[in-house]
Structures are given as structure tokens and as C-alpha cells.
Amino acid sequence: MNDARRHAPKGRPPAAQSADRRETILLCAVRLFADQGEAATTITQIAEAAGVTPAMIHYYFKSRAGLLDAVAQECILPIVKSVWEAADAGLGDPVEAVCAWAGRLLEAARRLPELPRLWAREFLAGSGALRDRVVPAAVPVQSHSRLIGAVARAQREGRMNPGIDPVLLMPTVIAMVMCPLAAQDILQKVPTVGSVDREALARHVRAFLLAGLASRQ
């Protein structure tokens, strides 16, 4: 046994090591939830992926519910909420505001690569412990209402396509961004598609929105 290990204090790990280990556990949990679903993922599997013991997970998070709370509050919601940052800015031009919103969603998927698969596997399902923790807090009602109102006003003023349903606009944008990213493993097996290039996806989504949202007058 080396000197550092022999003389290391027993009990709680040093703060820096503890923070790193805790973050590793959270990231491994997110990855496994995206790969096989939250309900099918055990604490033992998360511990093995993180290189710790199940007891260490209970030390940091107290329970499975505590781990799920931390995944939602620390890993998912901050990134999802970043999509809505500055959502109220630029509502005088709602077409550009929606395009900017889509851009921030793409950035969120870059920061948390598991997000599209989590969205497809967990958040589109009818129920689930992780879904119940994330979905109610994921959409700021006031910001969403203001965006819906801005789109409706622009339609009345002839500045946006009147065939767009303002309420369905955000779910449509989410699907445009998330579906190709969530289905990458499938698309890679299609010879005419191949892997999803994120820069190409960003250009595609923006072009699609600009053409679809613009007024036909």
C-alpha cells in the first residue's frame, strides 16, 4: 500500500474527488437511461458503469429517488431550460425567434448528447419516474404563452403563414431536431441517409422553418 493511501483519512472522500465521483455517477446514469430506459436500469448497473459500489451511490444520493431527482435537477433541466433563455427576446420577429429557439435546442443536444434518446425513450412515453420529474418543469408556461401570442399576432398581421398552428409549433420544432438525432443508429444503416451531420441538420431545420413559417402573401 502506498503512503498516500495508507495515510488517507477514513470516512468521506476528499471534496474534489467526491464531486468528480458524484458527477461520474450522474453521467453514467444518464447514459444508461438513454440506452435502456430508466425503469430497466438498476443501481448495480449504474455503479458498475461508474466504477463504484452500490453503497457509494446510496452515500451520495440516499436512494434511487434521490438519484433520479439529481439527474433531473442537475443534468437535464438546466440544459432544457437554457433552450428557453432569451426566448422572449426578439418576439417582434417570431419567425427568427422560432429559428433561434431551434438553434438553442440543437446546442442543448450537443451539450448533452444523450438528450435526444432520452426524449424519445423517456419523455414521449405515457409515464415514468424520470419523465414525471422533468416534463412539468421543462416548459416555462409564461414564455411559451408569449411565443404563442407573438405567432398569432404575426399571423393576423400577415407576417406569418396562417396555416401554422401556434400551439403545435414548438412540438413540431422539437420533433424536427430530436427525431433525426435520436434515430442516428437507424439512419446510419440506411445507405441513402448515413450518419446525421449536426451542421447540416441545423441548416436544414432553419431553412425548413424559414420557408414554412413565412407569410404566403
C-alpha positions in Angstrom: 0.0 0.0 0.0 1.5 3.4 -0.9 2.0 6.2 1.6 -0.9 8.3 0.2 -3.4 5.5 0.6 -2.1 4.4 3.9 -2.3 7.9 5.4 -5.6 8.9 3.7 -8.3 9.8 6.2 -11.1 7.3 6.5 -14.7 8.2 6.1 -15.9 10.7 3.5 -13.7 11.1 0.4 -11.9 14.4 -0.3 -14.2 17.1 -1.6 -12.7 17.3 -5.1 -12.7 13.5 -5.5 -16.2 13.3 -4.1 -17.5 15.9 -6.6 -15.9 14.1 -9.5 -17.2 10.7 -8.4 -20.7 12.1 -8.0 -20.7 13.7 -11.4 -19.4 10.4 -12.9 -22.3 8.5 -11.3 -24.8 11.0 -12.7 -23.4 10.9 -16.2 -23.4 7.1 -16.2 -27.0 7.1 -15.1 -28.0 9.5 -17.9 -26.2 7.3 -20.4 -27.8 4.1 -19.2 -31.3 5.7 -19.0 -30.9 6.8 -22.7 -29.6 3.4 -23.7 -32.1 1.1 -22.0 -34.6 3.2 -20.1 -34.8 4.4 -16.5 -37.1 1.6 -15.4 -34.8 -1.1 -16.8 -31.7 0.4 -15.2 -30.6 -0.9 -11.8 -28.4 0.8 -9.2 -26.0 -2.0 -9.6 -25.6 -1.3 -13.4 -25.0 2.4 -12.7 -22.5 1.5 -10.1 -20.6 -0.8 -12.4 -20.6 1.7 -15.2 -19.3 4.4 -12.8 -16.7 2.1 -11.2 -18.2 2.4 -7.7 -20.2 0.3 -5.4 -24.0 0.5 -5.0 -23.3 1.6 -1.4 -21.4 4.6 -2.8 -24.4 5.6 -4.8 -26.6 5.5 -1.7 -23.9 7.5 0.1 -24.2 10.3 -2.4 -28.0 10.2 -3.3 -29.6 8.3 -0.3 -32.0 6.4 -2.6 -33.0 5.7 -6.1 -35.5 8.5 -5.9 -32.7 10.9 -4.8 -30.6 9.8 -7.8 -33.5 10.5 -10.1 -34.0 13.9 -8.5 -30.3 14.7 -9.1 -30.4 13.5 -12.7 -33.4 15.7 -13.4 -32.3 18.8 -11.5 -28.6 18.8 -12.3 -28.2 17.1 -15.7 -31.4 17.6 -17.7 -33.4 20.6 -16.6 -30.5 23.2 -16.6 -29.8 22.3 -20.3 -33.5 22.1 -21.2 -34.1 25.5 -19.5 -31.2 27.0 -21.5 -33.3 26.5 -24.6 -35.8 29.0 -23.2 -33.2 31.6 -22.3 -33.8 34.8 -24.2 -37.0 33.2 -25.6 -38.8 36.5 -25.0 -36.2 38.5 -26.8 -36.9 39.2 -30.5 -40.6 38.2 -30.4 -41.2 41.2 -32.7 -39.9 38.8 -35.3 -41.4 35.5 -34.3 -40.0 33.7 -37.4 -36.5 34.5 -36.3 -37.4 33.8 -32.6 -38.5 30.3 -33.5 -35.4 29.7 -35.6 -33.2 30.8 -32.7 -35.2 28.6 -30.3 -34.4 25.6 -32.6 -30.8 26.6 -32.6 -30.6 26.5 -28.8 -32.3 23.1 -28.9 -29.6 21.8 -31.2 -27.0 23.3 -28.8 -28.7 21.6 -25.9 -28.4 18.2 -27.7 -24.7 19.0 -28.4 -24.1 19.7 -24.7 -26.0 16.6 -23.6 -25.6 14.0 -26.4 -28.0 11.6 -24.7 -30.8 14.1 -24.7 -32.4 13.1 -28.0 -32.5 9.4 -27.0 -33.8 10.3 -23.5 -36.5 12.4 -25.2 -37.5 9.5 -27.4 -37.3 6.8 -24.8 -38.5 8.5 -21.6 -40.4 11.7 -22.3 -42.6 10.5 -25.1 -43.8 7.6 -23.0 -47.0 7.7 -21.1 -45.4 7.6 -17.7 -42.1 7.2 -15.9 -40.3 8.4 -12.8 -37.8 10.5 -14.8 -40.5 11.9 -17.0 -42.5 12.9 -14.1 -39.6 14.9 -12.7 -38.7 16.7 -15.9 -41.7 17.4 -18.0 -43.7 19.6 -15.6 -40.7 21.9 -15.2 -39.3 21.7 -18.8 -41.6 24.3 -20.4 -41.9 27.8 -18.8 -45.6 28.4 -19.3 -45.4 32.2 -19.5 -42.6 32.2 -22.1 -44.4 29.6 -24.1 -47.7 31.6 -23.9 -45.9 34.8 -25.0 -44.4 33.0 -28.0 -47.8 31.5 -29.0 -49.2 35.0 -28.7 -46.5 36.6 -30.9 -47.0 34.0 -33.6 -50.8 34.5 -33.6 -50.3 38.3 -33.9 -47.9 37.9 -36.7 -50.4 35.7 -38.5 -53.2 38.3 -38.1 -50.8 40.9 -39.4 -50.0 38.8 -42.4 -46.3 38.3 -41.4 -46.5 34.5 -40.8 -48.1 31.6 -42.6 -51.7 31.5 -41.4 -51.8 27.7 -41.7 -49.3 27.3 -38.8 -50.9 26.2 -35.6 -49.2 28.3 -32.9 -49.8 25.7 -30.2 -48.3 22.9 -32.3 -45.3 24.9 -33.4 -43.0 24.0 -30.5 -43.7 20.3 -30.5 -43.1 20.3 -34.3 -39.7 22.0 -33.9 -38.7 19.6 -31.1 -39.6 16.7 -33.4 -37.6 18.2 -36.3 -34.5 18.5 -34.1 -34.8 15.4 -31.9 -36.0 12.7 -34.2 -33.0 12.6 -36.6 -30.6 12.7 -33.6 -32.5 10.1 -31.6 -32.6 7.8 -34.7 -29.0 8.1 -35.7 -28.3 4.4 -35.2 -31.2 3.5 -37.5 -30.3 6.2 -40.1 -26.7 5.0 -40.3 -28.0 1.7 -41.7 -29.9 3.4 -44.5 -27.5 3.7 -47.5 -29.2 6.8 -48.8 -29.0 8.6 -45.4 -26.0 7.7 -43.4 -24.9 9.5 -40.3 -26.6 12.7 -39.2 -24.3 15.7 -39.7 -25.3 18.3 -37.0 -24.3 21.3 -39.0 -26.3 20.0 -42.0 -29.3 19.4 -39.6 -29.0 22.9 -38.3 -29.1 24.4 -41.8 -32.0 22.1 -42.7 -34.1 23.0 -39.7 -33.5 26.7 -40.2 -34.3 26.5 -44.0 -37.4 24.4 -43.3 -38.7 26.8 -40.7 -38.0 30.0 -42.7 -39.8 28.5 -45.7 -42.7 27.1 -43.7 -43.3 30.0 -41.3 -43.1 32.8 -43.8 -46.3 34.5 -45.0 -47.6 33.4 -48.4 -48.9 36.8 -49.2 
